[in-house]
Amino acid sequence: MPANLTPDYLAADRKLKEATTPQQKLAALEEMLATIPKHKGTEKMQANLKSRIAKMRTETQRRKGAARARPFYHVEREGAGQIALVGAPNSGKSSILAALSHAMPEIADYPFTTRVPLSGMAAFEDVQIQLVDLPPISTEFSEGWLYAIIRGADGALVVVDLADPDILGSTEQVLKLLEAAHLRLVPPGGPNGKRPPGDLPAIFVPAKLDAPGAREVLEVFREFYGSRLPVLPVSAKQDVNLAELRKTMFGMLNVIRVYSKKPGKKPDLSVPYILRRGTAVLEAAGVVHKDFAERLKYARLWRRGGIEGQMVGRDHALEDGDILELHA
């Protein structure tokens, strides 16, 4: 007997695939059990869901106990990817976090205001990017966990202060401390977005572009450091280049957005599937639903630039914004 799964069930199944925490996975599984059609054809699926829910509840309770023992600097990953805010004391990192997200960091004119990691979600179009504001990079603060968080991020914004009279010296000290911690900052991009292990995509973000004389200082900074990493100046106070910064951060994540389309229906553009750049059709089909990967007959593709429903092979590489119609 066919399962005849409902749209509500399939939507819950999609939530499960996109879940990043045990709590989100448990909620999606419970929603799947509540919306699955109750008949003989789904009895095994119902039993499997109940078993998974029981296991997830046990795991969630165990993690709650473990969470109490987690170190204060632990940052739970969320969203499409994670970008670390890196810089010298009073460089303007917290102001950028506040301008790009709903986080409310403490902002003051004295050094070391930020003592622990603080994360916020920055929106870019239809995705959320996790920004992590960190204690400043300095000889006075050399905790190993600080560099571990940077190393584990998908990219870094090296924030420099255009109001700092010694901006070049402060930048050089930050770079030397990062190098001493075996952090190799590289420009984002590369062939197909691929990079060697250990490289961390990064850009310079000169902050406080609204400060007196900032544009003249910016030209000097570009002359010394512009050939090392891309430079994107911003003003959090006057909202200068913040939209471009959001776009740049998304590009640093090395991911693409792919949307699904049912045959004969309009594409679902509400929530994209977040996939690694270079993902092929067959792999994407498995993310949409495991049955598609096992029984995929063919796929049709819609892409900006003139591709309208073109039949593509299983190994066809997808691009950001692609719309995929799968036929099993």
C-alpha positions as CSV (number, residue, x, y, z in Angstrom):
1,M,0.0,0.0,0.0
2,P,1.5,3.4,-1.0
3,A,2.2,5.8,1.9
4,N,0.6,8.8,0.2
5,L,2.6,11.2,2.3
6,T,1.0,14.6,2.9
7,P,2.6,18.0,2.1
8,D,2.6,18.7,5.9
9,Y,4.6,15.5,6.5
10,L,7.1,16.3,3.7
11,A,7.5,19.8,5.1
12,A,8.3,18.3,8.5
13,D,10.8,15.9,6.9
14,R,12.5,18.9,5.3
15,K,12.7,20.6,8.7
16,L,14.4,17.5,10.0
17,K,17.0,17.6,7.3
18,E,17.7,21.3,8.0
19,A,17.8,21.0,11.8
20,T,21.1,21.8,13.4
21,T,20.3,21.1,17.1
22,P,18.8,18.0,18.9
23,Q,15.9,20.1,20.0
24,Q,15.1,21.1,16.4
25,K,15.4,17.5,15.2
26,L,13.1,16.2,18.0
27,A,10.5,18.8,17.1
28,A,10.6,17.8,13.4
29,L,10.3,14.1,14.2
30,E,7.3,14.7,16.4
31,E,5.7,16.8,13.7
32,M,6.4,14.0,11.2
33,L,4.7,11.5,13.5
34,A,1.7,13.8,14.0
35,T,1.2,14.4,10.2
36,I,1.9,11.0,8.7
37,P,-1.2,9.3,7.3
38,K,-2.3,6.6,9.7
39,H,-2.9,3.4,7.7
40,K,-1.4,0.0,7.2
41,G,1.0,1.3,4.5
42,T,2.8,3.6,7.0
43,E,2.9,1.3,10.0
44,K,6.6,0.6,9.7
45,M,7.3,4.3,9.1
46,Q,5.3,5.2,12.3
47,A,7.2,2.6,14.3
48,N,10.5,3.9,13.0
49,L,9.5,7.5,13.9
50,K,8.5,6.5,17.4
51,S,11.8,4.7,17.9
52,R,13.8,7.7,16.6
53,I,11.8,10.1,18.8
54,A,12.5,8.0,21.9
55,K,16.2,7.9,21.0
56,M,16.3,11.6,20.4
57,R,14.6,12.4,23.6
58,T,17.1,10.4,25.5
59,E,20.0,12.1,23.7
60,T,18.4,15.5,24.3
61,Q,18.2,14.9,28.0
62,R,21.8,13.6,28.1
63,R,23.0,16.7,26.2
64,K,21.1,19.0,28.6
65,G,23.2,17.5,31.4
66,A,26.3,17.8,29.3
67,A,25.5,21.4,28.4
68,R,25.7,22.4,32.0
69,A,29.4,21.3,31.9
70,R,30.2,23.0,28.6
71,P,32.9,25.7,28.9
72,F,31.7,29.3,28.8
73,Y,33.3,29.9,25.5
74,H,31.4,27.2,23.6
75,V,29.4,28.5,20.6
76,E,26.7,26.3,19.1
77,R,26.8,26.6,15.4
78,E,23.7,27.9,13.7
79,G,22.6,29.1,10.3
80,A,24.2,28.6,6.9
81,G,27.7,29.1,8.3
82,Q,29.9,30.9,10.9
83,I,32.0,34.0,10.5
84,A,34.4,35.1,13.3
85,L,34.9,38.8,14.1
86,V,38.6,39.3,14.7
87,G,40.6,42.4,15.7
88,A,42.6,44.4,18.1
89,P,41.1,46.0,21.2
90,N,38.4,48.7,20.4
91,S,38.6,48.0,16.7
92,G,34.8,48.1,16.3
93,K,33.9,44.4,16.2
94,S,31.0,44.7,18.6
95,S,29.4,47.7,16.7
96,I,29.5,45.6,13.5
97,L,27.8,42.7,15.3
98,A,25.1,45.0,16.6
99,A,24.5,46.6,13.2
100,L,24.2,43.3,11.3
101,S,22.2,41.3,13.8
102,H,19.8,41.5,16.8
103,A,22.6,40.8,19.2
104,M,23.2,43.4,21.9
105,P,26.9,43.3,22.8
106,E,28.4,45.7,25.3
107,I,30.0,48.6,23.4
108,A,32.4,51.0,25.2
109,D,35.4,53.1,24.4
110,Y,37.7,51.1,26.6
111,P,39.7,48.0,25.6
112,F,38.6,44.4,26.3
113,T,34.8,45.2,26.6
114,T,34.2,41.8,25.0
115,R,35.5,39.0,27.3
116,V,33.5,36.0,26.1
117,P,32.2,35.0,22.7
118,L,28.9,36.5,21.7
119,S,27.0,35.4,18.6
120,G,24.3,36.9,16.5
121,M,22.5,36.0,13.3
122,A,23.0,38.3,10.3
123,A,20.5,38.0,7.5
124,F,21.5,37.9,3.8
125,E,18.5,37.6,1.6
126,D,16.8,34.3,2.6
127,V,19.7,32.8,4.7
128,Q,21.1,33.5,8.2
129,I,24.8,33.7,8.9
130,Q,26.2,33.3,12.4
131,L,28.5,36.1,13.4
132,V,30.7,35.5,16.5
133,D,32.2,38.5,18.3
134,L,35.4,37.5,20.1
135,P,37.7,39.0,22.7
136,P,40.4,41.1,21.0
137,I,43.6,39.6,19.6
138,S,46.4,41.0,21.8
139,T,49.4,39.9,23.9
140,E,47.3,40.6,27.0
141,F,44.7,38.0,25.9
142,S,46.2,34.8,24.6
143,E,43.6,32.1,25.6
144,G,43.9,29.0,23.4
145,W,40.1,28.7,23.0
146,L,40.0,32.1,21.3
147,Y,42.1,30.8,18.4
148,A,40.3,27.5,18.3
149,I,37.0,29.3,17.6
150,I,38.6,31.3,14.8
151,R,40.1,28.1,13.4
152,G,36.7,26.4,13.4
153,A,34.9,29.2,11.7
154,D,34.1,29.3,7.9
155,G,35.6,32.7,7.5
156,A,36.9,35.7,9.4
157,L,36.4,39.5,9.3
158,V,39.6,41.1,10.4
159,V,38.2,44.4,11.8
160,V,40.7,47.4,11.9
161,D,40.0,50.8,13.4
162,L,40.3,53.8,11.0
163,A,40.3,56.1,14.1
164,D,43.4,54.3,15.5
165,P,46.5,56.6,15.1
166,D,48.6,53.4,15.0
167,I,46.4,51.3,12.7
168,L,49.3,49.8,10.9
169,G,51.1,48.7,14.1
170,S,47.8,47.3,15.6
171,T,47.1,45.4,12.4
172,E,50.6,43.9,12.2
173,Q,50.4,42.7,15.8
174,V,47.1,41.0,15.2
175,L,48.4,39.3,12.1
176,K,51.6,38.1,13.9
177,L,49.6,36.7,16.8
178,L,47.3,34.8,14.3
179,E,50.3,33.5,12.5
180,A,51.8,32.3,15.7
181,A,48.6,30.4,16.4
182,H,49.0,28.7,13.0
183,L,46.1,30.5,11.5
184,R,46.6,31.1,7.8
185,L,44.3,33.9,6.4
186,V,43.6,33.7,2.7
187,P,41.4,35.7,0.3
188,P,38.0,34.1,-0.2
189,G,37.3,32.2,-3.4
190,G,39.7,30.0,-5.4
191,P,38.8,27.4,-8.0
192,N,35.3,26.3,-7.4
193,G,35.5,27.8,-3.9
194,K,37.9,25.1,-2.8
195,R,40.8,25.8,-0.4
196,P,43.5,23.8,1.2
197,P,42.9,22.4,4.7
198,G,44.0,24.9,7.3
199,D,43.4,28.0,5.2
200,L,40.8,30.4,6.6
201,P,39.0,32.8,4.1
202,A,39.2,36.4,5.4
203,I,38.9,40.0,4.5
204,F,39.9,43.3,6.2
205,V,37.0,45.4,7.4
206,P,38.3,48.9,8.2
207,A,35.6,50.2,10.6
208,K,34.5,53.7,11.7
209,L,34.6,55.1,8.1
210,D,32.6,58.0,9.6
211,A,35.5,59.1,11.8
212,P,37.4,62.3,11.0
213,G,40.1,61.7,8.4
214,A,39.1,58.0,8.1
215,R,39.2,58.0,4.3
216,E,42.7,59.3,4.2
217,V,43.8,56.6,6.7
218,L,42.0,54.0,4.5
219,E,44.1,54.9,1.5
220,V,47.3,54.4,3.6
221,F,45.9,51.1,4.9
222,R,45.1,49.8,1.4
223,E,48.6,50.7,0.3
224,F,50.2,48.5,3.0
225,Y,47.7,45.6,3.3
226,G,45.4,45.8,0.2
227,S,47.5,43.2,-1.6
228,R,47.2,40.7,1.2
229,L,43.4,40.4,1.7
230,P,40.4,42.2,0.2
231,V,39.5,45.4,1.9
232,L,35.9,46.4,2.6
233,P,35.5,49.6,4.7
234,V,32.3,50.1,6.7
235,S,30.6,52.5,9.0
236,A,28.2,50.7,11.5
237,K,27.0,54.1,12.7
238,Q,26.0,55.4,9.2
239,D,25.2,52.0,7.6
240,V,27.9,52.3,4.9
241,N,28.7,49.1,3.0
242,L,26.8,46.9,5.4
243,A,24.7,45.4,2.7
244,E,27.9,44.6,0.7
245,L,29.4,43.1,3.8
246,R,26.5,40.7,4.2
247,K,26.9,39.6,0.6
248,T,30.6,39.2,1.0
249,M,30.1,37.0,4.2
250,F,27.8,34.7,2.3
251,G,30.4,34.3,-0.4
252,M,32.9,33.3,2.2
253,L,30.9,30.4,3.3
254,N,31.5,28.3,0.2
255,V,27.8,27.3,0.0
256,I,25.0,27.6,-2.5
257,R,21.2,27.9,-2.2
258,V,19.1,25.4,-4.2
259,Y,15.3,25.5,-4.3
260,S,12.9,22.6,-5.0
261,K,10.1,22.4,-7.5
262,K,7.4,19.8,-7.8
263,P,6.4,18.8,-11.4
264,G,3.6,21.0,-12.6
265,K,3.9,23.3,-9.6
266,K,5.6,26.6,-8.9
267,P,9.0,26.4,-7.2
268,D,9.2,26.6,-3.4
269,L,11.3,29.8,-2.9
270,S,10.5,30.1,0.8
271,V,13.4,28.3,2.4
272,P,16.4,27.1,0.3
273,Y,18.5,24.0,0.8
274,I,22.0,25.1,1.8
275,L,24.6,22.9,0.0
276,R,28.3,23.0,-0.4
277,R,29.5,24.7,-3.6
278,G,30.1,22.1,-6.3
279,T,27.3,19.8,-5.1
280,A,25.9,17.6,-7.9
281,V,22.3,16.9,-8.7
282,L,22.3,13.3,-7.2
283,E,23.7,14.5,-3.9
284,A,21.2,17.4,-3.8
285,A,18.4,14.9,-4.4
286,G,19.5,12.9,-1.4
287,V,19.2,16.1,0.8
288,V,15.7,16.8,-0.5
289,H,14.6,13.2,0.2
290,K,16.6,10.0,0.5
291,D,14.1,8.3,-1.9
292,F,15.0,10.7,-4.7
293,A,18.7,9.7,-4.4
294,E,17.8,6.0,-4.6
295,R,15.2,6.2,-7.4
296,L,16.1,9.4,-9.3
297,K,15.2,9.0,-13.0
298,Y,16.1,12.5,-14.2
299,A,16.0,16.1,-13.1
300,R,15.1,19.4,-14.7
301,L,16.9,22.7,-13.9
302,W,16.0,26.3,-13.9
303,R,18.8,28.8,-13.6
304,R,19.2,32.6,-14.0
305,G,20.6,33.4,-17.4
306,G,18.3,31.4,-19.6
307,I,18.1,27.8,-18.5
308,E,14.4,26.9,-18.3
309,G,13.5,23.4,-17.4
310,Q,16.6,21.8,-19.0
311,M,17.1,18.1,-18.3
312,V,20.4,17.5,-16.5
313,G,22.4,14.5,-15.5
314,R,23.1,13.2,-12.0
315,D,26.6,14.6,-12.0
316,H,25.6,18.1,-13.1
317,A,27.1,20.7,-10.7
318,L,24.6,23.1,-9.2
319,E,25.0,26.8,-8.7
320,D,23.6,29.3,-6.2
321,G,19.9,30.1,-6.9
322,D,19.3,26.9,-9.0
323,I,15.7,25.5,-9.0
324,L,15.6,21.7,-9.2
325,E,12.7,19.5,-10.3
326,L,13.4,15.9,-9.4
327,H,11.6,12.9,-11.1
328,A,11.8,9.5,-9.4
